[in-house]
Amino acid sequence: MIVSNPVDILTYVAWKISGLPHERVIGSGTHLDTARFHFLISEKLNIAPNNVHGWIIGEHGDASVPVWSGVNIAGVNLKDLHPDIGSDGDPEKWNEVHQKVVNSAYEVIKLKGYTSWAIGLSIATMSQALLRNQKNVHAISTLAKGFHGIEEEVFLSLPCVLGSHGIMYVIKQTLDENEAKKLQTCARTMNEIQQSLEF
């Protein structure tokens, strides 16, 4: 399991160097970002975070992709109630939730100098899923080639079922056109960086 940043690039490097099958090489990816996304949405709606279902996918960092088209509470899709959710034209400014997710690590580093507890808990949750074969779904960095029009051999976060042998399979979400384009842009950017690596 790769936790260091840049996590998506380092997960790719670990996969290439190790020779392990891709499902056995796991990066922490957007696991923590997704948890923060749930928390911030829950605050805005005044409900418990475990009742929020939604994902941050793609690159761990500034170019991460919030999947607004899939955010739901008790099966009620927020995009059905609020078609502009997460867009620049959204009068309720839901896109600020994603910006807070992106900025949260920077804020912790500014105040404390480093991050530790949140990522530690995130890794403990993933480790428990592996050790206990829980088969829970986690947003983690995996080989993304072949998903959502991605042609490059890159590691990005997607919702994955995690069990005792690693990533059992990837959940293929239904993304809207804008989300798919952002994810494909992440893949191209990662691929460009990877082309400059020598190992």
Buried (B, 14 or more C-beta within 10 A) or exposed (E): BBBEBBBBBBBBBBBBEEEEEBBEBBBBBBBBBBBBBBBBBBEBEEEEBEEBBBBBBBBBBEBBBBBBBBBBBEEEBBBEEBEBBBEEEBEEEBBBBBEBBBEBBEEBEEEEEEBEEBBEEBBEBBEEBBEEEBEEBBBBBBBBBEBBEBEBBBBBBBBBBBBEEBBBBBEEBEBEEEBBBBBBBBBEBBBEBBEEEEE
